[in-house]
Amino acid sequence: MASSQNDTYKANGTEGTTLTRTILIGYTILLCFQGSFPLKQVTTTPNVGEFKFDSTTGILTFGASLELNQIIQTIYK
């Protein structure tokens, strides 16, 4: 069984609500945190506190714009 992995990204404040992480292509996100807050994964347009993930492109879409120096952490497998 494959173990889970961790990816951390520090926002530069210009991303808006989308973030592309090519390292995540082909993987499943188990958990995603925006700062210290866990986000709920959805398959529709995300609201605040939610995110949507496209595993074919590595694009994460958030319900609120990323802020300068905000940490996005994903646990994926």
mmCIF file of the N, C-alpha and C atoms, coordinates in Angstrom:
data_MODEL
# 
_entry.id   MODEL 
# 
loop_
_atom_site.group_PDB 
_atom_site.id 
_atom_site.type_symbol 
_atom_site.label_atom_id 
_atom_site.label_alt_id 
_atom_site.label_comp_id 
_atom_site.label_asym_id 
_atom_site.label_entity_id 
_atom_site.label_seq_id 
_atom_site.pdbx_PDB_ins_code 
_atom_site.Cartn_x 
_atom_site.Cartn_y 
_atom_site.Cartn_z 
_atom_site.occupancy 
_atom_site.B_iso_or_equiv 
_atom_site.pdbx_formal_charge 
_atom_site.auth_seq_id 
_atom_site.auth_comp_id 
_atom_site.auth_asym_id 
_atom_site.auth_atom_id 
_atom_site.pdbx_PDB_model_num 
ATOM 1   N N  . MET A 1 1  ? 0.840   -1.174 0.000   1.00 0.00 ? 1  MET A N  1 
ATOM 2   C CA . MET A 1 1  ? 0.000   0.000  0.000   1.00 0.00 ? 1  MET A CA 1 
ATOM 3   C C  . MET A 1 1  ? 0.890   1.243  0.000   1.00 0.00 ? 1  MET A C  1 
ATOM 4   N N  . ALA A 1 2  ? 0.585   2.191  -0.885  1.00 0.00 ? 2  ALA A N  1 
ATOM 5   C CA . ALA A 1 2  ? 1.368   3.420  -0.980  1.00 0.00 ? 2  ALA A CA 1 
ATOM 6   C C  . ALA A 1 2  ? 1.084   4.320  0.214   1.00 0.00 ? 2  ALA A C  1 
ATOM 7   N N  . SER A 1 3  ? 2.128   4.963  0.704   1.00 0.00 ? 3  SER A N  1 
ATOM 8   C CA . SER A 1 3  ? 1.936   5.871  1.835   1.00 0.00 ? 3  SER A CA 1 
ATOM 9   C C  . SER A 1 3  ? 1.510   7.250  1.338   1.00 0.00 ? 3  SER A C  1 
ATOM 10  N N  . SER A 1 4  ? 0.934   8.027  2.219   1.00 0.00 ? 4  SER A N  1 
ATOM 11  C CA . SER A 1 4  ? 0.518   9.370  1.843   1.00 0.00 ? 4  SER A CA 1 
ATOM 12  C C  . SER A 1 4  ? 1.735   10.297 1.808   1.00 0.00 ? 4  SER A C  1 
ATOM 13  N N  . GLN A 1 5  ? 1.576   11.384 1.064   1.00 0.00 ? 5  GLN A N  1 
ATOM 14  C CA . GLN A 1 5  ? 2.643   12.362 0.911   1.00 0.00 ? 5  GLN A CA 1 
ATOM 15  C C  . GLN A 1 5  ? 2.101   13.741 1.254   1.00 0.00 ? 5  GLN A C  1 
ATOM 16  N N  . ASN A 1 6  ? 3.015   14.678 1.469   1.00 0.00 ? 6  ASN A N  1 
ATOM 17  C CA . ASN A 1 6  ? 2.667   16.022 1.887   1.00 0.00 ? 6  ASN A CA 1 
ATOM 18  C C  . ASN A 1 6  ? 3.201   17.040 0.885   1.00 0.00 ? 6  ASN A C  1 
ATOM 19  N N  . ASP A 1 7  ? 2.378   18.023 0.535   1.00 0.00 ? 7  ASP A N  1 
ATOM 20  C CA . ASP A 1 7  ? 2.821   19.132 -0.312  1.00 0.00 ? 7  ASP A CA 1 
ATOM 21  C C  . ASP A 1 7  ? 2.428   20.424 0.385   1.00 0.00 ? 7  ASP A C  1 
ATOM 22  N N  . THR A 1 8  ? 3.370   21.353 0.486   1.00 0.00 ? 8  THR A N  1 
ATOM 23  C CA . THR A 1 8  ? 3.109   22.645 1.120   1.00 0.00 ? 8  THR A CA 1 
ATOM 24  C C  . THR A 1 8  ? 3.441   23.759 0.137   1.00 0.00 ? 8  THR A C  1 
ATOM 25  N N  . TYR A 1 9  ? 2.568   24.752 0.067   1.00 0.00 ? 9  TYR A N  1 
ATOM 26  C CA . TYR A 1 9  ? 2.745   25.883 -0.832  1.00 0.00 ? 9  TYR A CA 1 
ATOM 27  C C  . TYR A 1 9  ? 2.488   27.169 -0.057  1.00 0.00 ? 9  TYR A C  1 
ATOM 28  N N  . LYS A 1 10 ? 3.349   28.159 -0.241  1.00 0.00 ? 10 LYS A N  1 
ATOM 29  C CA . LYS A 1 10 ? 3.175   29.477 0.386   1.00 0.00 ? 10 LYS A CA 1 
ATOM 30  C C  . LYS A 1 10 ? 2.690   30.456 -0.683  1.00 0.00 ? 10 LYS A C  1 
ATOM 31  N N  . ALA A 1 11 ? 1.493   30.982 -0.505  1.00 0.00 ? 11 ALA A N  1 
ATOM 32  C CA . ALA A 1 11 ? 0.870   31.857 -1.503  1.00 0.00 ? 11 ALA A CA 1 
ATOM 33  C C  . ALA A 1 11 ? 1.612   33.184 -1.628  1.00 0.00 ? 11 ALA A C  1 
ATOM 34  N N  . ASN A 1 12 ? 1.651   33.690 -2.869  1.00 0.00 ? 12 ASN A N  1 
ATOM 35  C CA . ASN A 1 12 ? 2.281   34.989 -3.102  1.00 0.00 ? 12 ASN A CA 1 
ATOM 36  C C  . ASN A 1 12 ? 1.246   36.114 -3.184  1.00 0.00 ? 12 ASN A C  1 
ATOM 37  N N  . GLY A 1 13 ? -0.031  35.769 -3.037  1.00 0.00 ? 13 GLY A N  1 
ATOM 38  C CA . GLY A 1 13 ? -1.092  36.774 -3.012  1.00 0.00 ? 13 GLY A CA 1 
ATOM 39  C C  . GLY A 1 13 ? -1.664  37.131 -4.359  1.00 0.00 ? 13 GLY A C  1 
ATOM 40  N N  . THR A 1 14 ? -1.137  36.543 -5.445  1.00 0.00 ? 14 THR A N  1 
ATOM 41  C CA . THR A 1 14 ? -1.646  36.858 -6.791  1.00 0.00 ? 14 THR A CA 1 
ATOM 42  C C  . THR A 1 14 ? -2.403  35.691 -7.409  1.00 0.00 ? 14 THR A C  1 
ATOM 43  N N  . GLU A 1 15 ? -2.564  34.594 -6.679  1.00 0.00 ? 15 GLU A N  1 
ATOM 44  C CA . GLU A 1 15 ? -3.187  33.388 -7.222  1.00 0.00 ? 15 GLU A CA 1 
ATOM 45  C C  . GLU A 1 15 ? -4.695  33.513 -7.432  1.00 0.00 ? 15 GLU A C  1 
ATOM 46  N N  . GLY A 1 16 ? -5.344  34.357 -6.679  1.00 0.00 ? 16 GLY A N  1 
ATOM 47  C CA . GLY A 1 16 ? -6.805  34.409 -6.722  1.00 0.00 ? 16 GLY A CA 1 
ATOM 48  C C  . GLY A 1 16 ? -7.361  33.167 -6.038  1.00 0.00 ? 16 GLY A C  1 
ATOM 49  N N  . THR A 1 17 ? -8.328  32.518 -6.683  1.00 0.00 ? 17 THR A N  1 
ATOM 50  C CA . THR A 1 17 ? -8.953  31.338 -6.075  1.00 0.00 ? 17 THR A CA 1 
ATOM 51  C C  . THR A 1 17 ? -8.434  30.026 -6.654  1.00 0.00 ? 17 THR A C  1 
ATOM 52  N N  . THR A 1 18 ? -7.479  30.089 -7.591  1.00 0.00 ? 18 THR A N  1 
ATOM 53  C CA . THR A 1 18 ? -6.965  28.856 -8.183  1.00 0.00 ? 18 THR A CA 1 
ATOM 54  C C  . THR A 1 18 ? -5.464  28.716 -7.976  1.00 0.00 ? 18 THR A C  1 
ATOM 55  N N  . LEU A 1 19 ? -5.061  27.472 -7.842  1.00 0.00 ? 19 LEU A N  1 
ATOM 56  C CA . LEU A 1 19 ? -3.655  27.148 -7.635  1.00 0.00 ? 19 LEU A CA 1 
ATOM 57  C C  . LEU A 1 19 ? -3.352  25.878 -8.417  1.00 0.00 ? 19 LEU A C  1 
ATOM 58  N N  . THR A 1 20 ? -2.319  25.902 -9.247  1.00 0.00 ? 20 THR A N  1 
ATOM 59  C CA . THR A 1 20 ? -1.913  24.719 -9.998  1.00 0.00 ? 20 THR A CA 1 
ATOM 60  C C  . THR A 1 20 ? -0.702  24.099 -9.330  1.00 0.00 ? 20 THR A C  1 
ATOM 61  N N  . ARG A 1 21 ? -0.829  22.819 -8.958  1.00 0.00 ? 21 ARG A N  1 
ATOM 62  C CA . ARG A 1 21 ? 0.268   22.062 -8.347  1.00 0.00 ? 21 ARG A CA 1 
ATOM 63  C C  . ARG A 1 21 ? 0.451   20.807 -9.184  1.00 0.00 ? 21 ARG A C  1 
ATOM 64  N N  . THR A 1 22 ? 1.387   20.855 -10.134 1.00 0.00 ? 22 THR A N  1 
ATOM 65  C CA . THR A 1 22 ? 1.599   19.714 -11.031 1.00 0.00 ? 22 THR A CA 1 
ATOM 66  C C  . THR A 1 22 ? 2.044   18.462 -10.284 1.00 0.00 ? 22 THR A C  1 
ATOM 67  N N  . ILE A 1 23 ? 2.620   18.630 -9.107  1.00 0.00 ? 23 ILE A N  1 
ATOM 68  C CA . ILE A 1 23 ? 3.035   17.482 -8.301  1.00 0.00 ? 23 ILE A CA 1 
ATOM 69  C C  . ILE A 1 23 ? 1.836   16.610 -7.909  1.00 0.00 ? 23 ILE A C  1 
ATOM 70  N N  . LEU A 1 24 ? 0.630   17.192 -7.926  1.00 0.00 ? 24 LEU A N  1 
ATOM 71  C CA . LEU A 1 24 ? -0.581  16.470 -7.509  1.00 0.00 ? 24 LEU A CA 1 
ATOM 72  C C  . LEU A 1 24 ? -1.296  15.755 -8.656  1.00 0.00 ? 24 LEU A C  1 
ATOM 73  N N  . ILE A 1 25 ? -0.823  15.938 -9.887  1.00 0.00 ? 25 ILE A N  1 
ATOM 74  C CA . ILE A 1 25 ? -1.483  15.303 -11.033 1.00 0.00 ? 25 ILE A CA 1 
ATOM 75  C C  . ILE A 1 25 ? -1.473  13.785 -10.872 1.00 0.00 ? 25 ILE A C  1 
ATOM 76  N N  . GLY A 1 26 ? -2.661  13.197 -11.028 1.00 0.00 ? 26 GLY A N  1 
ATOM 77  C CA . GLY A 1 26 ? -2.816  11.754 -10.939 1.00 0.00 ? 26 GLY A CA 1 
ATOM 78  C C  . GLY A 1 26 ? -3.007  11.211 -9.538  1.00 0.00 ? 26 GLY A C  1 
ATOM 79  N N  . TYR A 1 27 ? -3.017  12.102 -8.547  1.00 0.00 ? 27 TYR A N  1 
ATOM 80  C CA . TYR A 1 27 ? -3.162  11.674 -7.156  1.00 0.00 ? 27 TYR A CA 1 
ATOM 81  C C  . TYR A 1 27 ? -4.548  12.024 -6.615  1.00 0.00 ? 27 TYR A C  1 
ATOM 82  N N  . THR A 1 28 ? -4.848  11.503 -5.441  1.00 0.00 ? 28 THR A N  1 
ATOM 83  C CA . THR A 1 28 ? -6.079  11.809 -4.719  1.00 0.00 ? 28 THR A CA 1 
ATOM 84  C C  . THR A 1 28 ? -5.708  12.622 -3.487  1.00 0.00 ? 28 THR A C  1 
ATOM 85  N N  . ILE A 1 29 ? -6.401  13.723 -3.262  1.00 0.00 ? 29 ILE A N  1 
ATOM 86  C CA . ILE A 1 29 ? -6.151  14.527 -2.071  1.00 0.00 ? 29 ILE A CA 1 
ATOM 87  C C  . ILE A 1 29 ? -6.951  13.942 -0.918  1.00 0.00 ? 29 ILE A C  1 
ATOM 88  N N  . LEU A 1 30 ? -6.240  13.653 0.161   1.00 0.00 ? 30 LEU A N  1 
ATOM 89  C CA . LEU A 1 30 ? -6.875  13.115 1.366   1.00 0.00 ? 30 LEU A CA 1 
ATOM 90  C C  . LEU A 1 30 ? -7.314  14.239 2.296   1.00 0.00 ? 30 LEU A C  1 
ATOM 91  N N  . LEU A 1 31 ? -6.478  15.263 2.427   1.00 0.00 ? 31 LEU A N  1 
ATOM 92  C CA . LEU A 1 31 ? -6.768  16.430 3.273   1.00 0.00 ? 31 LEU A CA 1 
ATOM 93  C C  . LEU A 1 31 ? -6.162  17.667 2.631   1.00 0.00 ? 31 LEU A C  1 
ATOM 94  N N  . CYS A 1 32 ? -6.820  18.800 2.824   1.00 0.00 ? 32 CYS A N  1 
ATOM 95  C CA . CYS A 1 32 ? -6.271  20.081 2.362   1.00 0.00 ? 32 CYS A CA 1 
ATOM 96  C C  . CYS A 1 32 ? -6.542  21.121 3.437   1.00 0.00 ? 32 CYS A C  1 
ATOM 97  N N  . PHE A 1 33 ? -5.494  21.879 3.782   1.00 0.00 ? 33 PHE A N  1 
ATOM 98  C CA . PHE A 1 33 ? -5.600  22.929 4.789   1.00 0.00 ? 33 PHE A CA 1 
ATOM 99  C C  . PHE A 1 33 ? -5.275  24.265 4.146   1.00 0.00 ? 33 PHE A C  1 
ATOM 100 N N  . GLN A 1 34 ? -6.053  25.271 4.498   1.00 0.00 ? 34 GLN A N  1 
ATOM 101 C CA . GLN A 1 34 ? -5.780  26.649 4.098   1.00 0.00 ? 34 GLN A CA 1 
ATOM 102 C C  . GLN A 1 34 ? -5.410  27.365 5.387   1.00 0.00 ? 34 GLN A C  1 
ATOM 103 N N  . GLY A 1 35 ? -4.112  27.606 5.572   1.00 0.00 ? 35 GLY A N  1 
ATOM 104 C CA . GLY A 1 35 ? -3.625  28.050 6.871   1.00 0.00 ? 35 GLY A CA 1 
ATOM 105 C C  . GLY A 1 35 ? -3.754  26.879 7.829   1.00 0.00 ? 35 GLY A C  1 
ATOM 106 N N  . SER A 1 36 ? -4.394  27.077 8.954   1.00 0.00 ? 36 SER A N  1 
ATOM 107 C CA . SER A 1 36 ? -4.586  25.987 9.915   1.00 0.00 ? 36 SER A CA 1 
ATOM 108 C C  . SER A 1 36 ? -5.991  25.388 9.845   1.00 0.00 ? 36 SER A C  1 
ATOM 109 N N  . PHE A 1 37 ? -6.768  25.794 8.842   1.00 0.00 ? 37 PHE A N  1 
ATOM 110 C CA . PHE A 1 37 ? -8.152  25.349 8.731   1.00 0.00 ? 37 PHE A CA 1 
ATOM 111 C C  . PHE A 1 37 ? -8.310  24.245 7.690   1.00 0.00 ? 37 PHE A C  1 
ATOM 112 N N  . PRO A 1 38 ? -8.884  23.107 8.082   1.00 0.00 ? 38 PRO A N  1 
ATOM 113 C CA . PRO A 1 38 ? -9.139  22.053 7.103   1.00 0.00 ? 38 PRO A CA 1 
ATOM 114 C C  . PRO A 1 38 ? -10.280 22.467 6.175   1.00 0.00 ? 38 PRO A C  1 
ATOM 115 N N  . LEU A 1 39 ? -10.141 22.118 4.909   1.00 0.00 ? 39 LEU A N  1 
ATOM 116 C CA . LEU A 1 39 ? -11.164 22.449 3.913   1.00 0.00 ? 39 LEU A CA 1 
ATOM 117 C C  . LEU A 1 39 ? -11.930 21.199 3.517   1.00 0.00 ? 39 LEU A C  1 
ATOM 118 N N  . LYS A 1 40 ? -13.177 21.387 3.128   1.00 0.00 ? 40 LYS A N  1 
ATOM 119 C CA . LYS A 1 40 ? -14.015 20.294 2.653   1.00 0.00 ? 40 LYS A CA 1 
ATOM 120 C C  . LYS A 1 40 ? -13.901 20.209 1.133   1.00 0.00 ? 40 LYS A C  1 
ATOM 121 N N  . GLN A 1 41 ? -13.659 19.009 0.620   1.00 0.00 ? 41 GLN A N  1 
ATOM 122 C CA . GLN A 1 41 ? -13.567 18.837 -0.830  1.00 0.00 ? 41 GLN A CA 1 
ATOM 123 C C  . GLN A 1 41 ? -14.960 18.681 -1.420  1.00 0.00 ? 41 GLN A C  1 
ATOM 124 N N  . VAL A 1 42 ? -15.219 19.410 -2.512  1.00 0.00 ? 42 VAL A N  1 
ATOM 125 C CA . VAL A 1 42 ? -16.504 19.363 -3.201  1.00 0.00 ? 42 VAL A CA 1 
ATOM 126 C C  . VAL A 1 42 ? -16.270 19.111 -4.689  1.00 0.00 ? 42 VAL A C  1 
ATOM 127 N N  . THR A 1 43 ? -17.317 18.751 -5.390  1.00 0.00 ? 43 THR A N  1 
ATOM 128 C CA . THR A 1 43 ? -17.216 18.515 -6.841  1.00 0.00 ? 43 THR A CA 1 
ATOM 129 C C  . THR A 1 43 ? -17.874 19.632 -7.635  1.00 0.00 ? 43 THR A C  1 
ATOM 130 N N  . THR A 1 44 ? -18.498 20.585 -6.949  1.00 0.00 ? 44 THR A N  1 
ATOM 131 C CA . THR A 1 44 ? -19.125 21.733 -7.593  1.00 0.00 ? 44 THR A CA 1 
ATOM 132 C C  . THR A 1 44 ? -18.291 22.978 -7.290  1.00 0.00 ? 44 THR A C  1 
ATOM 133 N N  . THR A 1 45 ? -18.806 24.143 -7.612  1.00 0.00 ? 45 THR A N  1 
ATOM 134 C CA . THR A 1 45 ? -18.099 25.382 -7.308  1.00 0.00 ? 45 THR A CA 1 
ATOM 135 C C  . THR A 1 45 ? -17.962 25.525 -5.794  1.00 0.00 ? 45 THR A C  1 
ATOM 136 N N  . PRO A 1 46 ? -16.733 25.673 -5.294  1.00 0.00 ? 46 PRO A N  1 
ATOM 137 C CA . PRO A 1 46 ? -16.540 25.730 -3.842  1.00 0.00 ? 46 PRO A CA 1 
ATOM 138 C C  . PRO A 1 46 ? -16.974 27.054 -3.231  1.00 0.00 ? 46 PRO A C  1 
ATOM 139 N N  . ASN A 1 47 ? -17.469 26.950 -2.009  1.00 0.00 ? 47 ASN A N  1 
ATOM 140 C CA . ASN A 1 47 ? -17.773 28.117 -1.180  1.00 0.00 ? 47 ASN A CA 1 
ATOM 141 C C  . ASN A 1 47 ? -16.605 28.303 -0.208  1.00 0.00 ? 47 ASN A C  1 
ATOM 142 N N  . VAL A 1 48 ? -16.670 29.328 0.619   1.00 0.00 ? 48 VAL A N  1 
ATOM 143 C CA . VAL A 1 48 ? -15.647 29.556 1.643   1.00 0.00 ? 48 VAL A CA 1 
ATOM 144 C C  . VAL A 1 48 ? -15.546 28.292 2.503   1.00 0.00 ? 48 VAL A C  1 
ATOM 145 N N  . GLY A 1 49 ? -14.322 27.854 2.771   1.00 0.00 ? 49 GLY A N  1 
ATOM 146 C CA . GLY A 1 49 ? -14.103 26.650 3.567   1.00 0.00 ? 49 GLY A CA 1 
ATOM 147 C C  . GLY A 1 49 ? -14.117 25.369 2.756   1.00 0.00 ? 49 GLY A C  1 
ATOM 148 N N  . GLU A 1 50 ? -14.161 25.498 1.426   1.00 0.00 ? 50 GLU A N  1 
ATOM 149 C CA . GLU A 1 50 ? -14.207 24.333 0.539   1.00 0.00 ? 50 GLU A CA 1 
ATOM 150 C C  . GLU A 1 50 ? -13.166 24.468 -0.574  1.00 0.00 ? 50 GLU A C  1 
ATOM 151 N N  . PHE A 1 51 ? -12.870 23.340 -1.220  1.00 0.00 ? 51 PHE A N  1 
ATOM 152 C CA . PHE A 1 51 ? -12.005 23.354 -2.393  1.00 0.00 ? 51 PHE A CA 1 
ATOM 153 C C  . PHE A 1 51 ? -12.462 22.281 -3.371  1.00 0.00 ? 51 PHE A C  1 
ATOM 154 N N  . LYS A 1 52 ? -12.095 22.477 -4.617  1.00 0.00 ? 52 LYS A N  1 
ATOM 155 C CA . LYS A 1 52 ? -12.353 21.512 -5.679  1.00 0.00 ? 52 LYS A CA 1 
ATOM 156 C C  . LYS A 1 52 ? -11.008 21.153 -6.280  1.00 0.00 ? 52 LYS A C  1 
ATOM 157 N N  . PHE A 1 53 ? -10.816 19.883 -6.647  1.00 0.00 ? 53 PHE A N  1 
ATOM 158 C CA . PHE A 1 53 ? -9.533  19.449 -7.182  1.00 0.00 ? 53 PHE A CA 1 
ATOM 159 C C  . PHE A 1 53 ? -9.731  18.682 -8.479  1.00 0.00 ? 53 PHE A C  1 
ATOM 160 N N  . ASP A 1 54 ? -8.932  19.028 -9.490  1.00 0.00 ? 54 ASP A N  1 
ATOM 161 C CA . ASP A 1 54 ? -8.916  18.318 -10.769 1.00 0.00 ? 54 ASP A CA 1 
ATOM 162 C C  . ASP A 1 54 ? -7.602  17.558 -10.857 1.00 0.00 ? 54 ASP A C  1 
ATOM 163 N N  . SER A 1 55 ? -7.663  16.245 -10.702 1.00 0.00 ? 55 SER A N  1 
ATOM 164 C CA . SER A 1 55 ? -6.437  15.431 -10.661 1.00 0.00 ? 55 SER A CA 1 
ATOM 165 C C  . SER A 1 55 ? -5.773  15.290 -12.027 1.00 0.00 ? 55 SER A C  1 
ATOM 166 N N  . THR A 1 56 ? -6.463  15.660 -13.112 1.00 0.00 ? 56 THR A N  1 
ATOM 167 C CA . THR A 1 56 ? -5.836  15.573 -14.437 1.00 0.00 ? 56 THR A CA 1 
ATOM 168 C C  . THR A 1 56 ? -4.979  16.804 -14.742 1.00 0.00 ? 56 THR A C  1 
ATOM 169 N N  . THR A 1 57 ? -5.270  17.929 -14.059 1.00 0.00 ? 57 THR A N  1 
ATOM 170 C CA . THR A 1 57 ? -4.518  19.165 -14.308 1.00 0.00 ? 57 THR A CA 1 
ATOM 171 C C  . THR A 1 57 ? -3.716  19.630 -13.098 1.00 0.00 ? 57 THR A C  1 
ATOM 172 N N  . GLY A 1 58 ? -4.060  19.119 -11.904 1.00 0.00 ? 58 GLY A N  1 
ATOM 173 C CA . GLY A 1 58 ? -3.407  19.576 -10.680 1.00 0.00 ? 58 GLY A CA 1 
ATOM 174 C C  . GLY A 1 58 ? -3.940  20.899 -10.171 1.00 0.00 ? 58 GLY A C  1 
ATOM 175 N N  . ILE A 1 59 ? -5.100  21.326 -10.696 1.00 0.00 ? 59 ILE A N  1 
ATOM 176 C CA . ILE A 1 59 ? -5.658  22.622 -10.295 1.00 0.00 ? 59 ILE A CA 1 
ATOM 177 C C  . ILE A 1 59 ? -6.558  22.463 -9.074  1.00 0.00 ? 59 ILE A C  1 
ATOM 178 N N  . LEU A 1 60 ? -6.253  23.255 -8.058  1.00 0.00 ? 60 LEU A N  1 
ATOM 179 C CA . LEU A 1 60 ? -7.102  23.377 -6.876  1.00 0.00 ? 60 LEU A CA 1 
ATOM 180 C C  . LEU A 1 60 ? -7.856  24.693 -6.995  1.00 0.00 ? 60 LEU A C  1 
ATOM 181 N N  . THR A 1 61 ? -9.153  24.652 -6.768  1.00 0.00 ? 61 THR A N  1 
ATOM 182 C CA . THR A 1 61 ? -9.974  25.858 -6.781  1.00 0.00 ? 61 THR A CA 1 
ATOM 183 C C  . THR A 1 61 ? -10.556 26.027 -5.393  1.00 0.00 ? 61 THR A C  1 
ATOM 184 N N  . PHE A 1 62 ? -10.389 27.213 -4.834  1.00 0.00 ? 62 PHE A N  1 
ATOM 185 C CA . PHE A 1 62 ? -10.823 27.497 -3.474  1.00 0.00 ? 62 PHE A CA 1 
ATOM 186 C C  . PHE A 1 62 ? -12.039 28.413 -3.467  1.00 0.00 ? 62 PHE A C  1 
ATOM 187 N N  . GLY A 1 63 ? -12.765 28.392 -2.367  1.00 0.00 ? 63 GLY A N  1 
ATOM 188 C CA . GLY A 1 63 ? -13.948 29.231 -2.221  1.00 0.00 ? 63 GLY A CA 1 
ATOM 189 C C  . GLY A 1 63 ? -13.623 30.667 -1.835  1.00 0.00 ? 63 GLY A C  1 
ATOM 190 N N  . ALA A 1 64 ? -12.369 30.963 -1.564  1.00 0.00 ? 64 ALA A N  1 
ATOM 191 C CA . ALA A 1 64 ? -11.913 32.319 -1.238  1.00 0.00 ? 64 ALA A CA 1 
ATOM 192 C C  . ALA A 1 64 ? -10.509 32.498 -1.793  1.00 0.00 ? 64 ALA A C  1 
ATOM 193 N N  . SER A 1 65 ? -10.192 33.711 -2.166  1.00 0.00 ? 65 SER A N  1 
ATOM 194 C CA . SER A 1 65 ? -8.862  34.009 -2.704  1.00 0.00 ? 65 SER A CA 1 
ATOM 195 C C  . SER A 1 65 ? -7.772  33.711 -1.682  1.00 0.00 ? 65 SER A C  1 
ATOM 196 N N  . LEU A 1 66 ? -6.641  33.234 -2.185  1.00 0.00 ? 66 LEU A N  1 
ATOM 197 C CA . LEU A 1 66 ? -5.490  32.994 -1.327  1.00 0.00 ? 66 LEU A CA 1 
ATOM 198 C C  . LEU A 1 66 ? -4.862  34.335 -0.962  1.00 0.00 ? 66 LEU A C  1 
ATOM 199 N N  . GLU A 1 67 ? -4.432  34.442 0.272   1.00 0.00 ? 67 GLU A N  1 
ATOM 200 C CA . GLU A 1 67 ? -3.830  35.674 0.760   1.00 0.00 ? 67 GLU A CA 1 
ATOM 201 C C  . GLU A 1 67 ? -2.312  35.550 0.788   1.00 0.00 ? 67 GLU A C  1 
ATOM 202 N N  . LEU A 1 68 ? -1.627  36.678 0.757   1.00 0.00 ? 68 LEU A N  1 
ATOM 203 C CA . LEU A 1 68 ? -0.173  36.720 0.797   1.00 0.00 ? 68 LEU A CA 1 
ATOM 204 C C  . LEU A 1 68 ? 0.352   35.919 1.987   1.00 0.00 ? 68 LEU A C  1 
ATOM 205 N N  . ASN A 1 69 ? 1.298   35.035 1.716   1.00 0.00 ? 69 ASN A N  1 
ATOM 206 C CA . ASN A 1 69 ? 1.967   34.189 2.720   1.00 0.00 ? 69 ASN A CA 1 
ATOM 207 C C  . ASN A 1 69 ? 1.076   33.126 3.349   1.00 0.00 ? 69 ASN A C  1 
ATOM 208 N N  . GLN A 1 70 ? -0.134  32.941 2.826   1.00 0.00 ? 70 GLN A N  1 
ATOM 209 C CA . GLN A 1 70 ? -1.006  31.899 3.348   1.00 0.00 ? 70 GLN A CA 1 
ATOM 210 C C  . GLN A 1 70 ? -0.445  30.537 2.935   1.00 0.00 ? 70 GLN A C  1 
ATOM 211 N N  . ILE A 1 71 ? -0.457  29.589 3.842   1.00 0.00 ? 71 ILE A N  1 
ATOM 212 C CA . ILE A 1 71 ? 0.071   28.264 3.582   1.00 0.00 ? 71 ILE A CA 1 
ATOM 213 C C  . ILE A 1 71 ? -1.066  27.330 3.164   1.00 0.00 ? 71 ILE A C  1 
ATOM 214 N N  . ILE A 1 72 ? -0.858  26.646 2.042   1.00 0.00 ? 72 ILE A N  1 
ATOM 215 C CA . ILE A 1 72 ? -1.775  25.608 1.585   1.00 0.00 ? 72 ILE A CA 1 
ATOM 216 C C  . ILE A 1 72 ? -1.025  24.277 1.747   1.00 0.00 ? 72 ILE A C  1 
ATOM 217 N N  . GLN A 1 73 ? -1.587  23.399 2.533   1.00 0.00 ? 73 GLN A N  1 
ATOM 218 C CA . GLN A 1 73 ? -0.963  22.095 2.740   1.00 0.00 ? 73 GLN A CA 1 
ATOM 219 C C  . GLN A 1 73 ? -1.930  21.011 2.287   1.00 0.00 ? 73 GLN A C  1 
ATOM 220 N N  . THR A 1 74 ? -1.411  20.102 1.468   1.00 0.00 ? 74 THR A N  1 
ATOM 221 C CA . THR A 1 74 ? -2.225  18.977 1.000   1.00 0.00 ? 74 THR A CA 1 
ATOM 222 C C  . THR A 1 74 ? -1.556  17.670 1.383   1.00 0.00 ? 74 THR A C  1 
ATOM 223 N N  . ILE A 1 75 ? -2.367  16.748 1.830   1.00 0.00 ? 75 ILE A N  1 
ATOM 224 C CA . ILE A 1 75 ? -1.944  15.388 2.081   1.00 0.00 ? 75 ILE A CA 1 
ATOM 225 C C  . ILE A 1 75 ? -2.567  14.574 0.961   1.00 0.00 ? 75 ILE A C  1 
ATOM 226 N N  . TYR A 1 76 ? -1.744  13.873 0.202   1.00 0.00 ? 76 TYR A N  1 
ATOM 227 C CA . TYR A 1 76 ? -2.261  13.179 -0.983  1.00 0.00 ? 76 TYR A CA 1 
ATOM 228 C C  . TYR A 1 76 ? -1.689  11.780 -1.084  1.00 0.00 ? 76 TYR A C  1 
ATOM 229 N N  . LYS A 1 77 ? -2.358  10.985 -1.906  1.00 0.00 ? 77 LYS A N  1 
ATOM 230 C CA . LYS A 1 77 ? -1.956  9.585  -2.097  1.00 0.00 ? 77 LYS A CA 1 
ATOM 231 C C  . LYS A 1 77 ? -2.236  9.184  -3.531  1.00 0.00 ? 77 LYS A C  1 
# 
